[in-house]
Amino acid sequence: MQSRGAFCYVYVLGCPTPRGLVTYVGWTTDLERRLAEHNAGTGAKTTRGRAWTLLYAERYPTPREAMQREWRLKRDRAFRARLRG
């Protein structure tokens, strides 16, 4: 059960590469900690070895809502392309 006052976040990270900006979508209860984990190489396997910056975040009251939004954002290529600029 989610503790009272705690929120979940859906986030989009970006990392510049020679081929353009790569994005990653995830969810967490602590944005700062999760970004630090990704940059330390202890985040998701696909984010290891890159320097990530936070491009976008949304806040949700429950993990279920955050996971549902994460699922939709991972499939929304147009939204991620707009974030790339």
C-alpha positions in Angstrom: 0.0 0.0 0.0 1.3 3.5 -0.9 2.1 5.6 2.1 0.0 8.8 2.6 1.6 11.8 1.0 4.0 9.7 -1.2 3.8 10.0 -5.0 5.0 8.0 -8.0 6.6 9.6 -10.9 6.8 8.7 -14.6 9.9 10.1 -16.2 11.7 10.5 -19.5 15.5 10.6 -19.5 17.6 11.7 -22.4 21.2 11.0 -23.5 22.9 12.6 -26.5 24.6 10.2 -28.9 26.3 10.8 -32.3 23.1 9.6 -33.9 20.8 11.9 -31.9 19.1 12.0 -28.5 18.2 8.6 -27.0 15.3 8.5 -24.5 14.3 6.2 -21.8 10.9 6.0 -19.9 10.5 4.7 -16.4 8.6 5.2 -13.2 9.8 5.6 -9.6 8.8 7.0 -6.1 12.1 9.0 -5.9 13.2 10.9 -9.0 16.6 12.1 -7.7 17.6 8.6 -6.4 16.5 6.9 -9.6 18.4 9.3 -11.9 21.5 8.8 -9.7 21.1 5.0 -10.1 20.8 5.3 -13.9 23.9 7.5 -14.1 25.8 5.2 -11.7 25.1 2.2 -13.9 22.8 0.5 -11.4 19.5 1.4 -13.1 17.9 -0.5 -16.0 20.2 -2.5 -18.1 19.5 -0.5 -21.2 20.6 2.8 -19.5 24.0 1.6 -18.3 27.1 3.4 -19.6 25.4 6.6 -20.5 25.1 10.1 -18.9 21.3 10.8 -18.5 19.4 14.0 -17.9 15.8 14.3 -16.8 13.7 15.6 -19.8 10.2 15.2 -18.4 8.3 14.0 -15.4 4.7 13.5 -14.3 3.4 12.8 -10.8 0.8 10.2 -9.9 -0.9 9.2 -6.6 -0.5 5.4 -7.1 2.0 3.0 -8.6 -0.7 1.5 -10.8 -1.5 4.9 -12.4 2.3 5.5 -12.9 2.8 2.1 -14.5 -0.1 2.6 -16.8 1.2 6.0 -17.9 4.7 4.6 -18.3 3.3 1.9 -20.6 1.6 4.5 -22.8 4.6 6.8 -22.9 6.9 4.0 -24.0 4.7 3.5 -27.0 4.2 7.2 -27.8 7.0 7.9 -30.3 5.6 11.2 -31.3 5.7 12.5 -27.7 9.3 11.3 -27.3 10.3 12.9 -30.6 8.9 16.3 -29.4 11.1 16.0 -26.3 14.1 15.5 -28.5 13.4 18.8 -30.2 
